[in-house]
Amino acid sequence: MRVVFVALVAVALLCAGQRKELEVAANQPWTDSGLDLKAGDSVTISASGSIQFDAAHSSGPEGLARAWTDLLMQYPVTNAGRGALIGRFGDHPAARAFLIGAQIKKTVPIDSQLFLGINQQSGQSAAAGSYHVVIEVTKGTAAAANVAMRVSLLTQQMLDQIPTRVTDALGNLGDRVNFVIVGSQEKMQTALADAGWVVVDKTKRDAVLHGLLTSLSREAYLMMPMSPLELFGRVQDFGYAQADPLRVVESRHHFRIWKAPFTDGGEEVWAGAGTHDVGFDKDSRNNGITHRIDPATDGERDYIGQGLQDTGLVAKEEYMMATNPVREAKTATGSGFTSDGRTLVIYLQP
């Protein structure tokens, strides 16, 4: 009887959730909370205390008010103040940091671990001190149905209707089409926004205007224009990017995406070409300056997929191989790249 009672108490505590207190040191990049969370759990995070950057600058969990010099800083959360308490679910390159501040309540998007950190520039002298953090977890309920089983899967015939490479205005073959998203435009844009992607400007005029506006509002600027490339006989419908402030000029994750001229089970199909800019190179077409991409393009494909998976809005991901896969080629500007030839297909929740 005692064993049954103890078991019932354990179940009750598990259902009620858990509470944990810890110190988040300012001189550590990330602190593992030690909590293994499930999709649907609710976490309330509260913080107190202060950290000291120098004799004149101390910060609470909400962070310091942003200054003009912040445009030169590379913060994990670009629109949050220096020294703010931040968090992320997961410990991989595509995991997106979010602002916690003095308190936040969030629903956990996927099964993951919670990490806590300080919003400060990598490589900069770290602050001293720590924040005292209290985490309360309320367990969520398991999904009633397997969403992944309800998606309409892309067929080989559909995949082969998508050109394997994009072209420039002169018809030169360029980047490989390395991922596909199945879902409405609204769902796609919501998932990409949740994964930390921003829409880039289409023209230099837009870039100048947005650059002025974001400077005046003291926000980091990510939306530098992306050159037009073509698929299905037209330039990209959207361009998306992720990068550190200002370094977007030199280094950024980015992709172009086009709506396909067919649907999958009534859902829109989007074909994307993603590459990671890692520096500058000579454009073989005109000897001008262009971005140099990481030649191992599969890394960017998988980075995009992992980031979307982290939003909790993806029902299923799978790899498919086109009938005539591209494993090695050159971009329109002359840079070489390699691939295993697979295309990542990402199905958003129906």
Residue pairs with C-beta under 8 A, 6 or more apart in sequence:
14 139
15 139
16 138
16 139
17 41
17 136
17 137
17 138
17 139
18 35
18 136
18 137
19 134
19 135
19 136
19 137
20 33
20 34
20 35
20 134
20 135
20 137
21 132
21 133
21 134
21 135
22 31
22 33
22 34
22 116
22 132
22 133
22 135
23 130
23 131
23 132
23 133
24 31
24 47
24 85
24 116
24 117
24 118
24 130
24 131
24 133
25 31
25 129
25 130
26 51
26 83
26 118
26 120
26 126
26 127
26 128
26 129
26 130
26 131
27 126
27 127
27 128
28 117
28 118
29 117
29 122
30 88
30 91
30 115
30 116
30 117
31 115
31 116
31 117
32 91
32 113
32 115
33 113
33 114
33 115
33 116
33 135
34 113
35 43
35 113
35 114
35 135
35 137
36 111
36 113
37 43
37 89
37 108
37 111
37 112
37 113
37 114
37 137
38 108
38 111
38 139
38 140
39 108
39 109
39 110
39 111
39 140
39 143
39 312
40 107
40 108
40 140
40 141
40 142
40 143
41 107
41 108
41 137
41 138
41 139
41 140
42 105
42 106
42 107
42 108
42 137
42 138
42 140
43 105
43 106
43 107
43 108
43 114
43 135
43 136
43 137
43 138
44 103
44 104
44 105
44 135
44 136
44 138
45 85
45 87
45 100
45 103
45 104
45 105
45 106
45 116
45 133
45 134
45 135
46 102
46 103
46 133
46 134
47 61
47 85
47 100
47 101
47 102
47 103
47 131
47 132
47 133
47 134
48 60
48 61
48 102
48 131
48 132
49 60
49 61
49 129
49 130
49 131
49 132
50 58
50 59
50 60
50 129
50 131
51 58
51 59
51 83
51 118
51 127
51 128
51 129
51 130
51 131
52 58
52 127
52 128
52 129
53 59
53 64
53 82
53 83
53 125
53 127
57 64
59 81
59 82
59 83
59 84
59 127
60 83
60 102
61 84
61 85
61 100
61 101
61 102
61 131
62 81
62 84
62 101
62 102
63 80
63 81
63 82
63 83
63 84
63 85
63 99
63 101
63 119
64 81
64 82
64 83
65 81
66 81
66 82
66 218
67 218
68 218
70 82
70 218
70 220
70 245
71 215
71 218
71 220
71 221
71 245
71 246
72 245
72 246
73 82
73 121
73 124
73 245
74 121
74 122
74 244
74 245
74 246
74 247
75 82
75 119
75 120
75 121
75 220
75 245
76 86
76 88
76 97
76 117
76 119
77 84
77 86
77 97
77 98
77 99
77 119
78 219
78 220
78 222
78 244
78 245
79 99
79 219
79 220
80 86
80 99
80 101
80 119
81 119
82 119
82 120
83 118
83 119
83 120
83 127
84 99
84 100
84 101
84 118
84 119
85 99
85 100
85 101
85 102
85 116
85 117
85 118
85 119
85 131
85 133
86 97
86 98
86 99
86 100
86 116
86 117
86 118
86 119
87 97
87 98
87 100
87 104
87 114
87 115
87 116
87 117
88 95
88 96
88 97
88 98
88 114
88 115
88 117
89 95
89 108
89 109
89 110
89 112
89 113
89 114
89 115
89 310
90 110
90 112
90 113
90 115
90 310
91 113
91 115
92 306
93 303
93 306
94 195
94 303
94 304
94 306
94 307
94 310
95 115
95 310
96 195
96 196
96 307
96 310
97 117
97 119
98 104
98 106
99 119
100 116
107 140
108 140
108 312
109 194
109 310
109 311
109 312
109 313
110 309
110 310
110 311
110 312
112 310
114 135
116 133
118 126
118 127
118 131
120 126
120 127
147 315
147 316
147 349
147 350
148 315
148 316
148 347
150 315
150 350
151 182
151 265
151 315
151 316
151 347
151 350
152 182
152 264
152 265
152 266
152 267
153 264
153 318
153 347
154 180
154 182
154 264
154 269
154 320
154 345
155 264
156 320
156 323
158 262
158 264
158 269
159 180
159 320
159 322
159 343
159 345
160 322
160 323
161 260
161 261
161 262
162 177
162 180
162 231
162 260
162 271
162 322
163 177
163 231
163 232
164 176
164 177
164 322
164 324
164 325
164 326
165 173
165 174
165 175
165 176
165 177
165 273
165 326
165 329
166 173
166 174
166 175
166 177
166 229
166 230
166 231
166 256
166 273
167 173
167 174
167 229
167 230
167 231
167 332
168 174
168 227
168 229
168 230
168 332
169 228
169 230
170 285
170 332
172 285
172 332
173 329
173 330
173 332
174 229
174 273
174 331
174 332
174 333
175 229
175 256
175 273
175 274
175 275
175 293
175 297
175 331
175 332
175 337
176 273
176 297
176 326
176 329
176 337
176 339
177 231
177 271
177 272
177 273
177 343
178 272
178 273
178 274
178 297
178 298
178 300
178 301
178 339
178 343
178 344
179 255
179 271
179 272
179 274
179 301
179 304
179 305
179 343
179 344
179 345
179 346
180 260
180 269
180 270
180 271
180 272
180 343
180 344
180 345
180 346
181 188
181 191
181 257
181 269
181 270
181 272
181 308
181 346
181 348
182 264
182 267
182 268
182 269
182 270
182 345
182 346
182 347
182 348
183 191
183 267
183 268
183 270
183 347
183 348
183 349
184 267
184 268
184 348
185 259
185 268
187 313
187 348
187 349
188 268
188 270
188 348
189 238
190 313
191 308
191 311
191 313
191 314
191 348
192 240
192 308
194 311
194 313
195 307
195 308
195 310
195 311
196 242
196 307
197 240
197 241
197 242
197 307
198 222
198 223
198 240
198 241
198 242
199 223
199 238
199 239
199 240
200 222
200 223
200 224
200 225
200 226
200 239
200 240
200 241
200 254
201 207
201 210
201 223
201 224
201 225
201 226
202 225
202 226
202 228
202 239
203 225
204 225
206 223
206 225
207 223
207 224
207 225
210 221
210 223
211 221
214 220
214 221
215 221
220 244
220 245
220 246
221 245
221 246
221 248
222 241
222 242
222 243
222 245
222 248
222 252
223 241
224 241
224 248
224 249
226 236
226 239
226 241
226 254
226 256
228 235
228 236
229 235
229 236
229 256
229 273
229 332
230 236
231 256
231 258
231 271
231 273
232 258
232 260
232 261
232 271
234 258
236 256
236 257
236 258
237 257
237 258
237 259
237 270
238 256
238 257
239 254
239 255
239 256
239 257
240 254
240 255
240 257
241 248
241 252
241 253
241 254
242 252
242 253
242 254
243 251
243 252
243 253
243 254
244 251
250 277
250 279
250 280
251 276
251 277
251 278
251 279
252 276
252 277
253 274
253 276
253 277
253 300
253 303
253 304
254 274
254 275
254 276
254 277
255 272
255 273
255 274
255 275
255 300
255 304
256 272
256 273
257 270
257 271
257 272
257 273
258 270
258 271
258 272
259 268
259 269
259 270
260 268
260 269
260 270
260 271
262 269
263 269
267 348
267 350
272 304
274 297
274 300
274 301
274 303
274 304
275 293
275 294
275 297
275 300
275 331
275 337
276 293
276 294
276 297
276 299
276 300
276 303
277 291
277 292
277 293
277 294
278 292
278 293
278 294
279 291
279 292
280 289
280 290
280 291
280 292
281 289
281 290
281 291
281 292
281 333
281 334
281 335
282 288
282 289
282 290
282 334
283 289
283 290
283 333
283 334
284 333
284 334
285 332
285 333
285 334
290 333
292 335
293 331
293 335
293 337
294 300
295 335
295 336
295 337
295 338
296 337
296 338
297 337
297 338
297 339
298 339
298 340
298 342
301 344
302 344
304 344
305 317
305 344
305 346
308 314
308 346
309 317
313 348
313 349
314 346
314 347
314 348
314 349
315 347
315 348
315 349
315 350
316 347
317 344
317 345
317 346
317 347
318 344
318 345
318 347
319 342
319 343
319 344
319 345
320 342
320 343
320 345
321 341
321 342
321 343
322 341
322 343
325 339
325 341
325 342
326 339
326 341
327 338
327 339
327 340
327 341
328 336
328 337
328 338
328 339
329 336
329 337
330 336
330 337
331 337
